[in-house]
Amino acid sequence: MAFQTPRVGSGGALAPQLHCPHCSADLVTIKTADGLMYHCWRCGGRAVALTVLRRTLGTPFVRSLWSHAAYVRQAQGKACPVCRRAMCDVLADAKHGDVHLDVCTRCQMAWFDRQEYEQFPPAPPPQALSPQVREAFARYQLEIDERRRRGPEIGRDDGPEETWKWIPALFGLPVEEDSSLASWPWLTWALVALLVVTFALTQSNLTEVVRQFGLIPAEPWRHGGATLVTSFFIHGSWLHVLGNVYFLWIFGDNVEEDLGRWQYAFVVLLATLAGDAAHIAFDVRPQIPCVGASGGIAGVLTYYALRFPNARLRFLFRYVFIFRWLHVPAYFALAIWIALQFVTAYLQRHAAGDVSGLAHLGGASAGVAAWAWHRWLVPLWKPRTP
């Protein structure tokens, strides 16, 4: 792709606050059919965003460039024209041998010295999509836009395709509309199995197990503080354990796939400890043991709803013999659930009820923190896939 060195005022405009990392001259913004490029009128170098490189040099070139840049431990290249941080020195395969390029993983920008850009073959022209494919894409986009627009709604009488989903729905539990996964969530299944097996093994002497390994707010450091964790695995009844297992099952697998197993395990542990801390700090009956995994699971479902706010959940509305399916987005269900937990916590503070809304709110706060960390802080130091 030929590219003539422009002069300021002849088709280009000075790019504000962008300077050449080689000679510090102001860069000139050049508009092309594929997007903007930033050219140095003095030394002939240019800065190009990776999204533009996808169109000009092709997706395989950008993937190769990014995969090499993402694994550079310490950036020691030229200063990025945008953020002025050191870029990654990457070796790229050109027509006549390898070329050293500079890539900023934060701004997703690549720098080419004079005549380096021309050493890479241009991307082949894109193949035109068939009318059938374009029509299918258009229908899919219209469907997505319509689902976002209508928000919470009462659906038709047609229930989920999976018959088994009627069972939890009859008990007032939510069911996912789409539960497809790209990998097997073995850690979530292991936690589910461990909770069920632990409950089965403790049934013969449940009262003593709760007394020994439940969380007692007045004695939080019993057994060296182990009860902060052991209370997670103990449940008071089959309904208690099955309810917690169900929520962990339908929400935990998605969170595990999104975070990875070890970060997912850390979020569960953090939410459990945060729920314990809230219960210990504010419960007015400090001698009564508290057991159950709901504090940790509250963090998981909160992260799920914040990370996938438009995920569709179904609830079965029943009135005598009338059944209606209520379709709501995850963020709406979370808002209702949080409001109920505040009511439960209020009752708990007045020594009423046997559910710890405080532990749920504590676990939910850890879920919010985990989501905020991965939403805003992680991208500052972890390269994102362009």
Secondary structure in CASP SS format (residue, H / E / C, confidence):
PFRMAT SS
TARGET T0000
AUTHOR 0000-0000-0000
METHOD secondary structure of the structure
MODEL  1
M C 1.00
A C 1.00
F C 1.00
Q C 1.00
T C 1.00
P C 1.00
R C 1.00
V E 1.00
G C 1.00
S C 1.00
G C 1.00
G E 1.00
A E 1.00
L E 1.00
A E 1.00
P E 1.00
Q E 1.00
L E 1.00
H E 1.00
C C 1.00
P C 1.00
H C 1.00
C C 1.00
S C 1.00
A C 1.00
D E 1.00
L E 1.00
V E 1.00
T E 1.00
I E 1.00
K E 1.00
T E 1.00
A C 1.00
D C 1.00
G E 1.00
L E 1.00
M E 1.00
Y E 1.00
H E 1.00
C E 1.00
W C 1.00
R C 1.00
C C 1.00
G C 1.00
G C 1.00
R E 1.00
A E 1.00
V E 1.00
A E 1.00
L H 1.00
T H 1.00
V H 1.00
L H 1.00
R H 1.00
R H 1.00
T H 1.00
L C 1.00
G C 1.00
T H 1.00
P H 1.00
F H 1.00
V H 1.00
R H 1.00
S H 1.00
L H 1.00
W H 1.00
S H 1.00
H H 1.00
A H 1.00
A H 1.00
Y C 1.00
V C 1.00
R C 1.00
Q C 1.00
A C 1.00
Q C 1.00
G C 1.00
K C 1.00
A E 1.00
C C 1.00
P C 1.00
V C 1.00
C C 1.00
R C 1.00
R C 1.00
A E 1.00
M C 1.00
C E 1.00
D E 1.00
V E 1.00
L E 1.00
A E 1.00
D E 1.00
A E 1.00
K C 1.00
H C 1.00
G E 1.00
D E 1.00
V E 1.00
H E 1.00
L E 1.00
D E 1.00
V E 1.00
C E 1.00
T C 1.00
R C 1.00
C C 1.00
Q C 1.00
M E 1.00
A E 1.00
W E 1.00
F E 1.00
D C 1.00
R C 1.00
Q C 1.00
E C 1.00
Y H 1.00
E H 1.00
Q H 1.00
F C 1.00
P C 1.00
P C 1.00
A C 1.00
P C 1.00
P C 1.00
P C 1.00
Q C 1.00
A C 1.00
L C 1.00
S C 1.00
P H 1.00
Q H 1.00
V H 1.00
R H 1.00
E H 1.00
A H 1.00
F H 1.00
A H 1.00
R H 1.00
Y H 1.00
Q H 1.00
L H 1.00
E H 1.00
I H 1.00
D H 1.00
E H 1.00
R H 1.00
R H 1.00
R H 1.00
R H 1.00
G C 1.00
P C 1.00
E E 1.00
I E 1.00
G C 1.00
R C 1.00
D C 1.00
D C 1.00
G C 1.00
P C 1.00
E C 1.00
E C 1.00
T H 1.00
W H 1.00
K H 1.00
W H 1.00
I H 1.00
P H 1.00
A H 1.00
L H 1.00
F C 1.00
G C 1.00
L C 1.00
P C 1.00
V E 1.00
E E 1.00
E C 1.00
D C 1.00
S C 1.00
S C 1.00
L C 1.00
A C 1.00
S C 1.00
W C 1.00
P C 1.00
W H 1.00
L H 1.00
T H 1.00
W H 1.00
A H 1.00
L H 1.00
V H 1.00
A H 1.00
L H 1.00
L H 1.00
V H 1.00
V H 1.00
T H 1.00
F H 1.00
A H 1.00
L H 1.00
T H 1.00
Q H 1.00
S H 1.00
N H 1.00
L H 1.00
T H 1.00
E H 1.00
V H 1.00
V H 1.00
R H 1.00
Q H 1.00
F H 1.00
G C 1.00
L E 1.00
I C 1.00
P C 1.00
A C 1.00
E C 1.00
P C 1.00
W C 1.00
R H 1.00
H H 1.00
G H 1.00
G H 1.00
A C 1.00
T H 1.00
L H 1.00
V H 1.00
T H 1.00
S H 1.00
F H 1.00
F H 1.00
I C 1.00
H C 1.00
G C 1.00
S C 1.00
W H 1.00
L H 1.00
H H 1.00
V H 1.00
L H 1.00
G H 1.00
N H 1.00
V H 1.00
Y H 1.00
F H 1.00
L H 1.00
W H 1.00
I H 1.00
F H 1.00
G H 1.00
D H 1.00
N H 1.00
V H 1.00
E H 1.00
E H 1.00
D H 1.00
L H 1.00
G C 1.00
R H 1.00
W H 1.00
Q H 1.00
Y H 1.00
A H 1.00
F H 1.00
V H 1.00
V H 1.00
L H 1.00
L H 1.00
A H 1.00
T H 1.00
L H 1.00
A H 1.00
G H 1.00
D H 1.00
A H 1.00
A H 1.00
H H 1.00
I H 1.00
A H 1.00
F H 1.00
D C 1.00
V C 1.00
R C 1.00
P C 1.00
Q C 1.00
I C 1.00
P C 1.00
C E 1.00
V C 1.00
G C 1.00
A C 1.00
S H 1.00
G H 1.00
G H 1.00
I H 1.00
A H 1.00
G H 1.00
V H 1.00
L H 1.00
T H 1.00
Y H 1.00
Y H 1.00
A H 1.00
L H 1.00
R H 1.00
F C 1.00
P C 1.00
N C 1.00
A C 1.00
R E 1.00
L E 1.00
R E 1.00
F E 1.00
L E 1.00
F E 1.00
R E 1.00
Y E 1.00
V C 1.00
F C 1.00
I E 1.00
F E 1.00
R E 1.00
W E 1.00
L E 1.00
H E 1.00
V E 1.00
P E 1.00
A H 1.00
Y H 1.00
F H 1.00
A H 1.00
L H 1.00
A H 1.00
I H 1.00
W H 1.00
I H 1.00
A H 1.00
L H 1.00
Q H 1.00
F H 1.00
V H 1.00
T H 1.00
A H 1.00
Y H 1.00
L H 1.00
Q H 1.00
R H 1.00
H C 1.00
A C 1.00
A C 1.00
G C 1.00
D C 1.00
V C 1.00
S C 1.00
G H 1.00
L H 1.00
A H 1.00
H H 1.00
L H 1.00
G H 1.00
G H 1.00
A H 1.00
S H 1.00
A H 1.00
G H 1.00
V H 1.00
A H 1.00
A H 1.00
W H 1.00
A H 1.00
W H 1.00
H H 1.00
R H 1.00
W H 1.00
L H 1.00
V H 1.00
P H 1.00
L H 1.00
W H 1.00
K C 1.00
P C 1.00
R C 1.00
T C 1.00
P C 1.00
END
